Amino acid sequence: MRYIEHVITNDILWKGIIENLLPYFLEFFFPEESFDLSRGYEFLDKELTKLLASEEGPGTKRVDKLIKVYSTSGEEKWILFHVEVQGNREKNFPLRMFRYYYRILDHHKEPVAALAILTDDNMNYRPSIYQYSVLGTSIKYEYKLYKILDQKEEDLDGLDNPFAIVIMTALAALKMKKKKPLHQLNIKLSIVRNLREKNYSKEIIQSLLNFIQFYVRLADDEMNLLYEKEVKKIIPDNTTMGIEEQILQMAEEKGLEKGLEKGLRKGLKKGRVETEKEVKTTAARNMLREGLEIPFICKILDVSKKFVLAVQKEMDSRENGY
């Protein structure tokens, strides 16, 4: 569990849950707006990455997404949202938000609504305005700011929107830092019990369980085992799927074969035993080369320990020239 939690970072989790729950994300943060998602929507992350390349250093971990959606009146809307997952106070945060805004405006020639979600634990840190004035020339740029720490659990509990569970999870992660292991476990399980009471689809429940499992981190191995056992009792039919998507993204970022993701998806969708076995063998081989642990590989690829050991034995034989 500790290794998995180290690999699946908070920025990956935020990116995944926002994409999985986009309609509910929009409803939660823009309740006054009415979006027509039947016309489709588009994540412009790749374009955004190119635009912001000069702003970010190598290895920067931030969640910046640009979405193009339509209102029910037919108007095209562009929304930039930034999730601050580093948990550190950044002096130039407002300036960076302003730079993002004018780069997008200059390139796409479209008005942009900006939202910053702060997940840090500093109650006084609220960078929501960028402004300056020089010799009669002035600029004041304001954007929507959402501070996780401001939220009250009872208010979130009363909402039917699945994204309220996401915020509740992030809030719990902040509040449980100095709690004892058993208290941490109870806090984490309370979110799952709350989830059980909601009438969500199986897919939404699975996405939320994944987010809860890896965002609210328990350092004690025994508590992790107790958590997994209790979750099976609380939500017996859960399969906690979807983590494969995040791991495959992580694997590509680490430089594994770029065709692995497409190959695995294609092989699993086809359902052919030969294709599935071949793709999983390739995946296991690459994961072993990256030093990933065997139990972890078994869980991600849904294979037995015997399967992975056979792949490892084959690799050892080739390296030794047998």
N, C-alpha and C positions, 0 to 999 in steps of 0.2 A: 504493500500500500504506500509506504513512504516513497518508493521509487516512482510509482505512478504519479503521485501527487507532485513530485518534483518536475516530472516531464510535462504534465498538463498544467500550464500556467494560467493565471487568472485572465490574461488578455485573450488567450485562446477560448476560454470558457465564455467570456463576454461576447466575443465575436460570434460564437456558435449559437448562444441562446438568443441573441438579438435577431439573427437570421431565421432561426427556427420559429420564433414567436413575433415576427415583425408586425402583424396586424394588431396584436395586443400591446406591443411596444408603442406603436403610434397612438393607440387609444389611451394608453396610460399617461404619456407625456404631452399629448396634444388633444385633450378631451373636447376642446372647443372646435376642433376641425373635423370635417367629415371626408374621409378618403374613399375613393373608388378603386379598390384593389382588383376588381374584376377586369380592369383595363391593364392590369399587370403593373409591375414595379421593377426597378433595376438598381442593383448595387454597382456603383461606379468605383469600387475600391482600387482597381488597377490604375485607372486614370488618376485617382487621387494620389496614389503612391508616386506616380511619375511627377505630378505637380509639386509634391512636397519633398521630393528627393533632396533638394538643396537645404531644406529646413531640418532634416533628421540626420543624425549620425548613424554609423553602422551599428547594428544590434539594438537599436532603439525599440523599446517595447511599449507601444501605445495602441489604443483601440480607436482608430479614426475611420469613420465610414461615411460615404456620400450616397444618398438614396434619391432616386427620381421616382416620384409617385404622382398620382392625379387626384384632385379633389372631386367631389360629386358634381360640382358645377362644370367640370371638364378642364379646369385650369391645371397646368403642369406645376408641380411643386418640387423644389430642390431642398433637401434637408441634409445639413452636415451635422453629425453628432460625434462627440469626442468623449470617451470614457477614460478618466484618469485612474489607472489601476496601479500606479507606482506607490501610492500612499505617501509620497513625499511632497513637501511644499516647494513649488516651483515659482521663482521670482518673476520670470518673464512669461508666465502662462497667458495673461491677457494679450500680450504682444503677439504671441504665437497664434492665438485664436484669430486675431485681426489679420495676420499674414495669410492664414488659411483662407479666410473669407475673401480677401481681395485677389488672391491667386485664382480661386474658383470663379469669382465674378469676372475677372479679366479673361479667363480662358473660355468659359462656357457662356458668358454674357447672360447669365440667369441670376435672379435674386436668390439668396441663400438664407435659410433659417438655420441658426446654429444652436446646438444644445450641448452643454458640458455637464457630465455626471461625475461628481467627485466621490470617491470611495475611501478617502483618507480619514484619519481619526482626529484631525485638528478642527475643533468646532469653530475656531476663529478664522480659518482659511476659506475665503469666499471671493475668489478673483473673477468678478462678473463684468468688469468694465475696463476698456482700454481707452485712454484719452491723453491728449497733449495739446498744448497751445504755444505757438511761437509767432510773435510779431503780428498778431491779429488773425493768424491762421490756426484753426483748431479742429480737432476731430474727437468725437465721443462715440465709441463703438460698444454697444451693450448686447449681450447674448443671454439666452436662457440658461440658468444654473440650477442644477438639482443636487442637493447635498444629502447623501444617504443617511448621514448621522442625524439629520433633522426629523426623520420619519419616526412615527410612533407605531409600535407593533400592532396595537389594537385597531388603529385606523387601517392598516394594511390588511389585517385579518378580516375586516368587514367588506373587502372588495372581492368581486368575482373574477376580476381580470387576472389571468395566470401570471402576468408580469409582476403583480404584487408579491407573488411568492419569490420571484427573483430578488426584488428589493429587500424582502424580509430575510432572505438568505444572506445577502451582503451585509445587512444590519447585524445579523447574528454573528457573522464572522468578526465584526468590529468589537462587539460587546463581550465576546467570550475569551478574548486574548489572555486575561488575567484570572480566568476561572480555573478551578480544579478539574482534572480529567473527567470525573463522573458528572460534574455540572455541565461541562462542555458537551458530553454525550447527550444529556437530557435536552439541552438547547437544540441540538441538531435533530434529535428525534421529534421534538415538538413541531418543527417545520414539516416533517414528513406526515405527522398526524393531522396537521392542518391541511396538507395537500390531499389526504385521503377523504376529507369531508367535502372536497370540491367535486363538482360534476364535470370533470375535464375528460377529454378523449385519452385513449391509451397512449397515443403518440406524444401528447402534451405532458402527460404524467411522466413518461420515460425521459423526456428532455429535461424536465425539472428535477427529477431524481438524479440525473447525471450532474446537473449543475450543483445541487445540494451536496452530493457525495464528494466532489472534488474542490468546491469553493470553501466549504466549512471544514477546515482541516483539523484532524485529531492526531496529536503527536504520539499518543499512547497506542501501541499496537493492540493491546487487549481491548481498549475502547473501540477501536476500528472493527474488530471481530464482533464485539457485542452489537455495534451499530448495524452491521450487515445482517446479523441474525434477527434483530428486532424489526428491521425494515421488511424482511420477508414475512414476518407475522402481521405487520401493519398493512402492507400492500402485497398479498401473497402472489398475485399474478404478474408482478413487475419483472421485467427482463433487463432493465437498465442498459438498453442498447444505445448506440449513437456515439460512444466514445471512440469507436473505430475511425470515425470521420476526423476527429481531433488529432488522433495519433498519426493518421496518414498525412495530415497537413504538417504536423511536427516533423515527421520523417522526411518529407520533401524539403522542408526548411533546413534540415541538417545535412542535406546533400545526398540522400539515398537516391536510387534510380528514379527519374521523373516518371517513368512509365509504370512504376509500381502501383500508384494510385489508380490509374486507368485500368491497368491489368486486373487488379483485384476486384474493382467494381464490375468490370465486364464479365470476369469469370464467375463471380458469385451470382450475377443477374442471370446468366445463361443457365446456371444450375447443372451444368454437365460435370460429372464426377472427375473426368480426366482434366478438364480445364481448371476446375476448382483446386484440385490437388496440386497441379503444376504451379498455379499462381501462389498458393499458400506456401509451397516449398520455397519458391523464390523470395517471398516475403519473409519467411522464417530465416532464410540464409542471410538476408540483408540485416535483419534485426539482430541476429547473433553477431555479425561483424561489427555492429554498432555497440555491442556489449550489453544489450538489453537482457534482462533476467528471463529464464525459461518460464516461470509461472506467469509472468507478464505477457510473454509472447503467446502462451496457450490461451489466455483470456481474450486477447485482442483478435487473434485469428480463429478462435473457437476450434482449437485442435488439442489433441492429447499430449501429455508429456512424452509419451513414447514416440509420437510423430516428430517432435522437435529434437529429441535425442538422436533419432535416426538421421535427421538432417545434419546435426552437429557431427555425428560419426562420419558421415560422408565427406563433410568439409575437412575433417582432420585427416582422413585417408588421402584426400587429394593433396593436401599440404605436405604430407609426409611421403608422397610419391608411391603410395600403395596401389 
